[in-house]
Amino acid sequence: MKELTKSEEQIMQLLWKLEKGFVKDLVDAMPDPKPAYNTVSTIIRILEKKGFVDHHAYGKTHEYYPLVGRDEYTRSYMKRFMRNYFSGSFKEMVSFFAREDNMSLTDFDELMEDVKRELEDNNPDENGQPD
């Protein structure tokens, strides 16, 4: 999956939130100073060419909607981020952020418990029960 530019990601964030919308809806949802209508229209067409969005045509007007979900893009982005900056190692990434944020041992233990619970919830054993 291709990586989005900052402007493309801003539009996608709005589309994910709105679920669908016309260019005018996207411009209206953006913070001030709002970009020009033509700028947003150009970006949305680029996103369409990249396969991130599609549209329903109503005459000359198009209503856009995401083809790629937020979770799907986030997963792809984070995998690429880990590969590019941490040699694909989740352990190295967590260690880096723990050091950078001066994470306490208690916070780190809580994080690991949350990760453990999440893994157990998503990986049930053969009887359909969590490990």
Residue frames relative to the residue before (quaternion, step in Angstrom):
aa qw qx qy qz dx dy dz
M 1.0000 0.0000 0.0000 0.0000 0.00 0.00 0.00
K 0.4655 -0.6926 0.4796 0.2711 3.54 -0.93 0.90
E 0.4576 -0.6558 0.5264 0.2888 3.53 -1.23 0.57
L 0.3968 -0.7224 0.5200 0.2241 3.55 -1.06 0.77
T 0.4642 -0.6167 0.5448 0.3277 3.54 -1.21 0.54
K 0.6928 -0.4598 0.3391 0.4400 3.58 -1.26 0.22
S 0.6725 0.4913 -0.2937 0.4692 3.61 0.92 -0.88
E 0.6492 0.5087 -0.3160 0.4690 3.58 0.97 -0.82
E 0.6565 0.5090 -0.3134 0.4602 3.56 0.97 -0.85
Q 0.6163 0.5430 -0.3495 0.4507 3.59 1.02 -0.73
I 0.6558 0.4910 -0.3041 0.4863 3.59 0.98 -0.84
M 0.6547 0.5091 -0.3181 0.4594 3.60 0.92 -0.86
Q 0.6149 0.5435 -0.3541 0.4485 3.60 0.96 -0.78
L 0.6610 0.4977 -0.3000 0.4748 3.58 0.99 -0.83
L 0.6622 0.5006 -0.3094 0.4639 3.59 0.93 -0.87
W 0.6276 0.5210 -0.3406 0.4677 3.59 1.01 -0.76
K 0.6704 0.4941 -0.2927 0.4699 3.56 0.99 -0.83
L 0.7421 0.4133 -0.2191 0.4800 3.59 0.86 -0.99
E 0.3372 -0.7579 0.4600 0.3166 3.56 1.29 -0.63
K 0.7594 -0.1549 0.0793 0.6269 3.60 1.18 -0.54
G 0.1801 0.8048 -0.5550 0.1088 3.55 -1.18 0.42
F 0.4870 -0.6086 0.5431 0.3122 3.49 -1.36 0.37
V 0.6778 -0.4748 0.3456 0.4425 3.59 -1.21 0.37
K 0.6239 0.5486 -0.3377 0.4425 3.60 0.98 -0.84
D 0.6383 0.5267 -0.3252 0.4576 3.61 0.98 -0.82
L 0.6547 0.5105 -0.3069 0.4653 3.56 0.99 -0.84
V 0.6461 0.5067 -0.3206 0.4722 3.58 0.92 -0.90
D 0.6642 0.5177 -0.3035 0.4459 3.60 0.90 -0.93
A 0.6938 0.4836 -0.2726 0.4587 3.61 1.06 -0.74
M 0.5902 0.5929 -0.3652 0.4083 3.59 1.24 -0.26
P 0.5363 -0.6282 0.4529 0.3356 3.57 -1.15 0.61
D 0.5512 -0.5840 0.4782 0.3556 3.56 -1.28 0.39
P 0.5576 -0.2128 -0.8019 0.0293 1.59 -1.99 1.45
K 0.4285 -0.7243 0.4899 0.2276 3.55 -0.82 1.07
P 0.4626 -0.6632 0.5019 0.3071 3.58 -1.02 0.73
A 0.6352 -0.5215 0.4034 0.4022 3.55 -1.28 0.30
Y 0.6297 -0.5388 0.4157 0.3746 3.55 -1.18 0.66
N 0.6767 0.5071 -0.2970 0.4436 3.61 0.87 -0.97
T 0.6101 0.5496 -0.3487 0.4519 3.59 1.08 -0.67
V 0.6742 0.4771 -0.2876 0.4848 3.59 0.88 -0.96
S 0.6315 0.5406 -0.3241 0.4516 3.57 1.00 -0.83
T 0.6514 0.5096 -0.3076 0.4705 3.58 0.98 -0.84
I 0.6659 0.5021 -0.3035 0.4608 3.59 0.90 -0.92
I 0.6625 0.5048 -0.3184 0.4526 3.59 0.92 -0.84
R 0.6379 0.5065 -0.3326 0.4753 3.60 1.06 -0.66
I 0.6059 0.5316 -0.3469 0.4795 3.60 1.10 -0.66
L 0.6506 0.5113 -0.3082 0.4694 3.58 0.97 -0.88
E 0.6258 0.5266 -0.3313 0.4705 3.55 1.08 -0.69
K 0.6574 0.5024 -0.3076 0.4699 3.60 0.95 -0.85
K 0.6706 0.4874 -0.2869 0.4801 3.59 1.10 -0.70
G 0.5216 -0.6665 0.3978 0.3541 3.60 1.24 -0.19
F 0.4834 0.6790 -0.4305 0.3465 3.59 1.21 0.31
V 0.7992 0.1326 -0.0617 0.5830 3.60 1.12 -0.64
D 0.1299 -0.7349 0.6542 0.1225 3.51 -1.37 0.25
H 0.2654 -0.7815 0.5429 0.1554 3.58 -1.24 0.03
H 0.3061 -0.6495 0.6522 0.2433 3.46 -1.45 0.27
A 0.2829 -0.7651 0.5564 0.1579 3.59 -0.85 0.96
Y 0.0550 -0.7439 0.6660 0.0109 3.52 -1.06 0.93
G 0.7627 -0.1901 0.0874 0.6120 3.56 0.27 1.27
K 0.8027 -0.2146 0.1933 0.5218 3.57 -0.74 -1.08
T 0.6205 0.5426 -0.3274 0.4620 3.57 1.31 -0.16
H 0.1690 -0.7889 0.5860 0.0753 3.55 -1.06 0.81
E 0.1911 -0.7402 0.6343 0.1151 3.53 -1.05 0.89
Y 0.2252 -0.8139 0.5298 0.0786 3.56 -0.57 1.23
Y 0.0119 -0.7730 0.6343 -0.0033 3.53 -1.23 0.62
P 0.5439 -0.6468 0.4254 0.3237 3.60 -1.09 0.67
L 0.2802 -0.7245 0.6054 0.1733 3.54 -1.17 0.71
V 0.7144 0.3449 -0.1985 0.5756 3.55 1.23 -0.59
G 0.3689 -0.7472 0.5141 0.2031 3.57 -0.79 1.04
R 0.6554 -0.5198 0.3848 0.3901 3.53 -1.27 0.49
D 0.6733 0.4977 -0.3061 0.4530 3.61 0.86 -0.93
E 0.6377 0.5323 -0.3224 0.4540 3.57 0.99 -0.85
Y 0.6805 0.4707 -0.2926 0.4793 3.59 0.91 -0.91
T 0.6383 0.5350 -0.3292 0.4450 3.58 0.95 -0.86
R 0.6417 0.5252 -0.3170 0.4602 3.57 0.94 -0.90
S 0.6732 0.4937 -0.2855 0.4707 3.58 0.90 -0.96
Y 0.6580 0.5143 -0.3003 0.4608 3.58 0.95 -0.93
M 0.6931 0.4804 -0.2875 0.4540 3.59 0.85 -0.93
K 0.6125 0.5300 -0.3540 0.4676 3.60 1.05 -0.67
R 0.6616 0.4968 -0.2951 0.4779 3.57 0.96 -0.91
F 0.6336 0.5375 -0.3130 0.4602 3.58 1.02 -0.88
M 0.6735 0.4842 -0.2940 0.4748 3.61 0.88 -0.94
R 0.6571 0.5116 -0.3127 0.4568 3.58 0.96 -0.86
N 0.7244 0.4661 -0.2502 0.4420 3.59 0.87 -0.95
Y 0.8050 0.3039 -0.1392 0.4901 3.59 0.99 -0.78
F 0.8044 0.2351 -0.1048 0.5354 3.60 1.13 -0.54
S 0.5218 -0.6726 0.3893 0.3517 3.58 1.16 0.62
G 0.6659 -0.5278 0.2963 0.4361 3.57 1.09 0.70
S 0.5637 0.6281 -0.3697 0.3888 3.59 1.27 0.13
F 0.3762 -0.7174 0.5474 0.2102 3.55 -0.66 1.16
K 0.6201 0.5634 -0.3325 0.4329 3.56 1.03 -0.85
E 0.6678 0.4884 -0.3015 0.4739 3.60 0.93 -0.89
M 0.6456 0.5245 -0.3253 0.4497 3.58 0.98 -0.80
V 0.6689 0.4875 -0.3004 0.4740 3.59 0.87 -0.94
S 0.6372 0.5320 -0.3227 0.4547 3.57 0.97 -0.84
F 0.6356 0.5325 -0.3214 0.4574 3.58 0.97 -0.89
F 0.7219 0.4395 -0.2624 0.4657 3.59 0.75 -1.03
A 0.5965 0.5519 -0.3662 0.4533 3.59 1.08 -0.60
R 0.6724 0.4773 -0.2918 0.4847 3.58 0.98 -0.86
E 0.6825 0.5116 -0.2890 0.4347 3.60 0.84 -0.98
D 0.7513 0.3740 -0.1991 0.5061 3.58 1.01 -0.80
N 0.3792 -0.7404 0.4708 0.2939 3.59 1.32 0.13
M 0.0999 0.8325 -0.5324 0.1161 3.54 0.91 0.98
S 0.4020 -0.7029 0.5314 0.2487 3.55 -0.93 0.92
L 0.6430 -0.5185 0.3927 0.4043 3.56 -1.27 0.35
T 0.6167 0.5409 -0.3433 0.4574 3.58 1.07 -0.71
D 0.6567 0.4991 -0.3063 0.4751 3.59 0.93 -0.91
F 0.6526 0.5152 -0.3117 0.4600 3.56 0.98 -0.86
D 0.6464 0.5137 -0.3155 0.4677 3.60 0.96 -0.85
E 0.6443 0.5114 -0.3187 0.4709 3.59 1.01 -0.82
L 0.6336 0.5256 -0.3269 0.4642 3.58 0.98 -0.82
M 0.6769 0.4912 -0.2960 0.4613 3.59 0.86 -0.92
E 0.6236 0.5221 -0.3370 0.4743 3.61 1.06 -0.69
D 0.6379 0.5184 -0.3225 0.4693 3.59 1.00 -0.83
V 0.6533 0.5024 -0.3089 0.4748 3.59 0.95 -0.89
K 0.6467 0.5255 -0.3180 0.4521 3.59 0.93 -0.89
R 0.6583 0.5000 -0.3065 0.4719 3.61 0.92 -0.91
E 0.6438 0.5268 -0.3139 0.4577 3.59 0.97 -0.88
L 0.6635 0.4973 -0.3008 0.4711 3.58 0.94 -0.88
E 0.6576 0.5047 -0.3092 0.4660 3.57 0.95 -0.84
D 0.6546 0.5130 -0.3101 0.4607 3.60 0.98 -0.81
N 0.7446 0.4108 -0.2136 0.4808 3.58 1.05 -0.75
N 0.7449 0.3254 -0.1995 0.5471 3.61 1.26 -0.16
P 0.0191 -0.8243 0.5658 0.0020 3.62 0.41 1.16
D 0.5304 -0.6200 0.4610 0.3489 3.56 -1.18 0.50
E 0.7617 -0.4019 0.2502 0.4423 3.59 -1.30 0.00
N 0.6666 0.4808 -0.3098 0.4782 3.66 1.17 -0.36
G 0.5654 -0.6105 0.3762 0.4076 3.57 1.30 0.12
Q 0.5851 0.5679 -0.3646 0.4497 3.53 1.32 0.18
P 0.5545 -0.5835 0.4521 0.3842 3.61 -1.08 0.58
D 0.6173 -0.5638 0.4030 0.3724 3.57 -1.14 0.67
